[in-house]
Amino acid sequence: MTAMAGLGLAVAFRPGRASAAVSEIVVCNWGGAALEAFQKAYGAPFKAKSGIEVVIDGTGPATGAIRAMVDSKNVTWDVTDGGMTDAVVLGKGGYVEPIDYSIVDKSLVGEGLAAEFGICNYTYSNVLAYDAKKVGATAPSGWNDFFDLEKFPGKRTMCKWIQGQLEAVLLADGVKPEEIYPLDVDRAFKKLEPLLPHLIFWESGAQSQQLFRDGEVVMGNIWHTRANLLRKENPDYTWTWNQNLMFASAWSVPKGNPAGKKVFDFINSSMDPEGQVTLLRIMGNGPSNPKALALMTAEDKAVYSLAPENAKTGLPISAQYYADNEAELQNKFLDFISR
């Protein structure tokens, strides 16, 4: 957990108030297999405790969608599965509520993982995933291989959303991990430009999986959770932990959410270690509650991005850097990849 402390932001405490009775909590995540996984890990335990239904919406909690909901006063989500960066950016803009730490017990997560506008629900990494059947006898071992079209011919995939994309490019270009931030965007674009004709950009976790299933790509920069699901389907799909890009995901609460304060009871429930280990076993999402470590098997730790052997070459993605720069960077990136 210490490795992830830099991915969080400062904690703030706000007074709580009683919640009105509600019939459901609507959670927005990134869809696909995460729909059933979140229901088993978070939804079912909360319903058992409270009697309140949990509805999982897999539309994808893009920051633009949250802004549009709040601006139009037509908010349908109670809590979103975004990231620490999204939490602080939306918080600064007045689009999400502060986490009510009179209801949510911040001691249930690791150091640095409870912030003013978001609390870590799981950890994960972006990794270099590949189709072992297509890459040949020598597997790719780092981001430099992502750019080697001669040794590894075929299409690649990257995410349309900026976080964790240019870091991989700069590592491939020889930038030392300790010198990644601030990102040298011009250098990254220069390195990436020749690869653009060979890239397909994904927008959701489910889409990143489908690109591999359909045989459209031979390798990609995708969430390790989705790479793990692919490998469960077919062992030819796998990944390397080398140079993985480490993230803390986070719950955020859109301003004007229908369930009001009751959503914080759901968030607090989701910090139980048993549910977090359930999610780890289904998808690979790493627990944010340190007590979950005692419940893990060796097999569990093999897909846990913060396990020492997996984290040793990992690069923690800077939430603060993106909180300060993401809007401008994202627009530049979209302009660049649309050439």
N, C-alpha and C positions, 0 to 999 in steps of 0.2 A: 504493500500500500504506500510505502514511503516514496516509491518511484512515481506515483501518481499525484502526490501532493501538489506539485506545480501545475497540475491541470485544473485545480479548483480555484476558487476566488474567495474573498473574505466573507465570513459568516456575519449575518445580521439577525437580530432578534426583534420580533414584532409581537405585540399583544394579540391574544386570540379572542374569539367570541363564539357563542353557541351557534351551531349550524341548524338550519331548518331541515325537516325530514325530506329525504330525496329517495327516489325509486331506483336510480341507476347512476353509475359513474361511467362516462365515456372517455376512453383512452385512445389516443391516436398514436400509432406507430408506423413502421415502414412496410407492413404488409407481408404477404406470402406466408411462409412457415411461422413467422413471428406472431401471427394472429392466434393460432392454437397454443403456441408456446407461452405467450403472455397470459392467456386465459388459464392455463394449468398452473403456472408459477405464481401469478399475482391475483387473477380474477377469482378463481375457485376458493382459495383460502380466505379472501376478503368477504366473499358472499357467505361462507360458512360462519364467519365471525359476526357479520353485521346484518345479514339478510338482504343486502343491497346487491343488485345485479351489476356486473361489470361488462360493458360493451366495448369490444376492440374494433376500432376503425383503422383500416390499413392504408388509408389515403396517402399518408406521409406528411409529417408535421413540418413542412418547409416554413421558414420564417416569413416568407411573403404571404403564405396562406393564413398564418396566424395574424399578421398585420391586417390583412383584408377583413377577416372575421371581426376583429376588435373595432376597426374603423367603421364597419357597417353596422355594428351593434347586433350582429347575428352570429354569436358564438355558440358552436355546437359541441366543442370539445371541453372536457373538464381538466384533462392533464395530457401533456404531450411528451413523447419520448425523443427529445432532441439531444443537445450536448451542452456542456458548460459554457462554451462560447455563445451558442444561441441564447442561453439563459441570460447572460449579462447584456448582450446586444438588445434583446427584446425588453429586458428590465430597464435599461437606460432610456428606451423609447416609450416606456409606459405601457407596454403591451402585455406584460405578465405580472402576476401578483408576487409579492415577497413570500417565500416559504414561511409558513407559520410555525416557528420553532417552539411555540407553547403546546402544539399538538404533535409535530414531528420531532422525534428524538434524534438529534444530530449525533449523539454518541454511538448510534448504530452503524455509522459509516466510518471509513478510515480518515486519517488526518488530511485536511485540505479538501475533502470531498463534499462539504456542506457549505453552500454559498448563499448569498442573499436571495437570488431569484431561481436557484436550481439546486437540487440535491442528487448526488450520483446514485443511479439505480443499478448500474452495472458498468464494467470496464470491457474494452475490446481493442483490437488493433486492426489497422489496414495492413494487409500482407500481400506478398507476391504469390498469387495462386496460379496453378498451371495444370494443363492436361498432360499427365505423364506419358500417355500413349502417343501424343503428338510431338512432344519435345525431344524424344529420343533417349538414348542411354544416359546422356549427361544432363542432369536436371539443372534448371536455373537456380542460382544460389544467392542472388542479390539484384538490386535495381539496375546495375550495369548490364545484366543479361536481358533485362526488359527492352533495352535499346539495340540488342545484337540481332538484327534481322537475318544476317547471314547464317549464324549458328542456330537461331531459333526462328525460322520463317513463320509467317502467319499473322493474323490480326490480334491486336491487344485491346484491352478495355481499361478505361480510367473513369473516375466519377466526374460528373458534370459540376458537382459542388466542390469548392476549392480546397477545403481542409484536407490535409494529408496527401495532396496531389503534387504540388511543387516541391515539397520536402523530398519525395521519392526521386524526382527529377534531379534535384541538386545533389543528393547522395550519389546518384549514378554519375554525376559530372565531377565527382571527387571532393565535394565540399565536406569538411569534417562535421560530425554531428554537433559539436559544441559551437560551430560557427554558422549553423543553419539560419538562426534568427538574428536580425531581420532578414526576411527572404530576399534574395537577389532575383527579383522577378525577371529582369531583362536577361540575365544569364540562364534562368530556367526556360524562358520562352525560346531562346536561341537553341538550347539543347533539344527541346521538345518539337520544334517546328518540323524537322525532317520526318518525324514519326507520325505527324497528323494524318497522312493518308492511310495509315495502318491502324488507326484507332477508332473504336466505337465507344461512345460515352454513355454510361449508365446513370439513371436518375433515382433508382430505388434498389434496395437489397434484392428483392425478388427478380428484378430485371437483370441484375448482375449474375445471378444463378442461371437464368434462362439462356443468356448468351453462351455459357459453357455447355449447357445441355443441348442446345441447337447446333453446336459445333462451329459457332461463328468466330470464336476466339480461342487462342491456344494458351494465353496467359492474361493476367489482369491484376490491377490494383483494386482489391475488394476487401470488404470486412471479413475478418477471419471467421466470424460467426457463420457467414454464408458459405465460406470455403469449407467449413466443418460440415455443414448440411450437405453440400455437394459430395464430400468424401463418404458420408454415410450412404448416399445413393450409389456411388460408384468410386471404388478406391483409386481409379485412375486420376481423379481430381484430388489434388493435394496442394500443399503450400510450403514455403520456407518461413521460419520465424526470423531468419537473418534480416536485420534492418527493418523490423516491423515498426509501425508507427502507432504509438500508444495513445488511446483516448479514454476520457471519462464521459459516459453518457449521463444524462440528467433528466429528471422530471421537472417540467415547468407548468405553471397554471395560467392559462390565458385570462386576461382581465375580463370579468363579466361571465365567467364560466357558469353553466346552469346549476351545478350542484353546490356552488358556494363553498363554504368552509369544510363541508363534509369530504371534499376531495383530499384534504390533508390526513384524514383517517385512513384513506386508501393508500396514500403515499407512505405513511408510517407502517402500515401492514406489509407493504412491499419490501421493507427492510429486514423482514424475518429471514434468518439464514437458510432455513429449510426451503423456502420458495426460491431464493436466489440460487441454491444448488440445483434445484429442479430445472431452472432456466439454463444453467451451465450444462446440464446433462442433455438437454434437448437441442440447444443451439450452440453453446460455447461461450455465451455471455458471462463474463467473470463477475463474481460477487463483489459488492462494495462493502459488505459487512464483514469485518475481519474474522468474526466467529464462524463464518462459513468454512474457513480453512480446515477446521477440525472435523468437518463432515465430508471432506473430499477424499476420494481414492486416488491412487497413482494415475489411473485412467482419466479422472477428472482434471488433474493438474496438467496432463499432457495437452489439453486444449484451453488452458487458462493462461491468458497472455501475461499475467503478472507472476506466474511461476518463475523462480530464479533462472532456470535454464532457458526459458522462453524470452524473458525480459532482458537478458544480459546484453544483447545488441540492439535493444529497442530504443527508439527516440520518442520521448514524451512530446506530444503536440502541445504547443503553447496556447492555452485558452486566452491569456491576456493579450497576446499578439493579435489574435483574430478578433478579439473584442474591440481592439483599437483600429483594425485595418480591414476587416472582412468585406464590408460593403464595397469599397473601392476595388479591392482585389478580385472579388467575385465578378464584377462588371468587366474588368480587364480580361479575366480568364474566359468569360463567355464570348467576348469579342474576338479573342485570339483563336479559340477552338472552332469558331464559326467561319473561319476563312475558307 
